[in-house]
Amino acid sequence: MFSPSGWGPVAYFSVPGSWALRALVPGATVDRAGEAQQGSLTEVVIAVWSAAV
């Protein structure tokens, strides 16, 4: 799932448990761990910058 503008928050819904979140962009991959709990909001920040070519 991605932000339509390419910038900003993205929300998704999951079952409770441990999750691995992965951002795939040209030239990079970023992994973050997350823990979803019923009735709670979990925030995971993934920042990717593009180097000027």
N, C-alpha and C positions, 0 to 999 in steps of 0.2 A: 504494500500500500504506500502511496506517496502523497505529498501535498501537491494539489493541482498547480499552485503558484510556484512550486519548487522551493518554497520557503514557508515555514510556519508549522504549527502543531498538526499532528495527525492522531486521530483517535481510532481505536479498534476495541473490540470486546472479545473476551476469552473465558475459558473455564478456569477455575482456581488451579494454581500450581506454579511450578517453576518454568520459565520460558527463556529461550535464547532469542534475542532480537538481532537481526543482521541488516545493515544498510549496504547495498551494492551500488557502487558508482564506478564510472570508468577510471581505472587505475588504483582503486582502493576498495577495501572491505572493512567494515567496522562491526564488531560484535559487542553486545551488552547483555548482561543477565537481568532478568526481571522476575518478580514474584507477584502473581495475581491472587488476590483474596476477595471472596464474595463480599459485596457491599463497600469495597474500598477502591480508591483511585490510586494507581501506581504510575509514577512519572519516571520516564527514562529519557535522558537527553543524549542525542547522537548529533554531533556537529561534524560536517564535512566541508572543507574549503577547497576550492579549485585554484590551482596555481596558474598564474597568467602565462600564456604561451607566447 
